[in-house]
Structure formats: C-alpha cells, structure tokens
Amino acid sequence: MQKTMTPPGGSYARKPEVFYAYCYRTQSMRMMDIDDYLCSLREGYTQLQAYYSTAPGVQYSPKQCGCDYGCECCDSPRVYDSCCECCICDGDVLIEARCSERRVISITFSNDSRRTRDVALSLSSFTTASGRDLGWKASLSETKFTLGPCEEKVISLAVNIDCSVFHKDHGTGKSSKDREEKDDQHRNDVDRCEVAYARINADGCINRPVLVAVAVLPNQCDSHISTCKCDCC
C-alpha cells in the first residue's frame, strides 16, 4: 500500500501570503497566497463576463472594430448618440469630417538620427475597415524629400470626402429626377458615423506606415441648435 507523505507538523504548509487583493468570499481586501489570489481572479473574470452578457445595450461583434451599432438615425436620443459614435479600429492620425468637405491633414516626419535620409512617400487608397475601396481623391503635397540629421518635414495630405460610396442603393430603380435628389442627399450626409482608413508608407525612414483615420459624422451630430422661440414644443 502506498503511503501518503505528510509534511512535518501533520498538515501541508501554506504558501506565503504576498498578494493584496479583493476577496469575493469575504468581500474585503486581504492578503492572499498564490492559490487564493488566482481563485479571486477567476471569480472576478466570471462576474465581469456575466455582467457584459446581461447589461443592456452591450453587444459583442466579431468584427475587427469590436462594435456594431447598426442604427437608424431618428429623434430618439439614444439612437442619436449611437449614430454619432465612431467605431475606430486603430489609427495614428484621427480627424472628424463632414460629407463633401476637402480636408487637409498635416503630418510631420522627423529624422532623430545623425544620418541624412532620402525619404519616398506612397499613399494607399482610402478604404473601410473591411477593405472596401472608397475611391476618394487624395494626394500628398510631396512624395520625395531629404531629411538631414535631426531635421523635420511637414507633409500635407489632402482628401475629398465623398459620402455617396457609403450608400448601397445609390441611384437604383429611380427616375432621373429622383436619382439626382438622392445623389445630392447621399453626397452631403450619412446615416451614421463612417470611418475611412489610408496608409502612408515612408521608404527611407525606419518606422512603420502612418495609419490615417477619417471619421465622417452625420450632419446632425454636434450641430448648433437655433430655436425660433415660438413656444410651441
């Protein structure tokens, strides 16, 4: 028969209590050993997961951004807030814009070394987070320049915001007049915040590409409210 080894003293020695954390069993902060500490962490994650699975308005989406509002803008304050919130995956430069605008974005390239560098810039097309090409007209003020030791260079990125590409039913099954009115509406507004991305690659610089994010907001978002003071509402 195999004998169970018992440590001196007749019981297993406890590990040192070196972690100070919240204990869900006692509902207080206390010192813990490694086993109690890991148990407390597991309990915390379990309660957090249960909260997010039942909290109102919290939804999980496997999209790259991690959110999916899927809203229809209307007079409801809650829906209005959702349409004005932007789901931004990532970006080094972020600007907010409106439809039909021409935006100019300034980006500074810095040479923090003692070596002269010849830099060549290339701009990708603006796409959605899923990679759909939006066909926006965009250009850089310069594409080739030289940076001396510890020098900086400011480059401008100009982009025209065309919102018609965000509407899938653009001009289909309509008369000529209806299409023109719909085209104007599509060019000048969006139903919810839409985000476009472009990369600026800098050959000659030891850095990763610069990711530019343009968040296009509906016209009603953060608009100035001017009342007629008719006292009818």
Secondary structure as GFF3:
##gff-version 3
##sequence-region A 1 233
A	DSSP	beta_strand	19	23	.	.	.	ID=ss1
A	DSSP	beta_strand	28	32	.	.	.	ID=ss2
A	DSSP	alpha_helix	34	54	.	.	.	ID=ss3
A	DSSP	alpha_helix	77	84	.	.	.	ID=ss4
A	DSSP	beta_strand	93	97	.	.	.	ID=ss5
A	DSSP	beta_strand	102	110	.	.	.	ID=ss6
A	DSSP	beta_strand	117	123	.	.	.	ID=ss7
A	DSSP	beta_strand	138	140	.	.	.	ID=ss8
A	DSSP	beta_strand	144	147	.	.	.	ID=ss9
A	DSSP	beta_strand	152	160	.	.	.	ID=ss10
A	DSSP	three_ten_helix	163	166	.	.	.	ID=ss11
A	DSSP	alpha_helix	176	188	.	.	.	ID=ss12
A	DSSP	beta_strand	194	203	.	.	.	ID=ss13
A	DSSP	beta_strand	210	216	.	.	.	ID=ss14
###
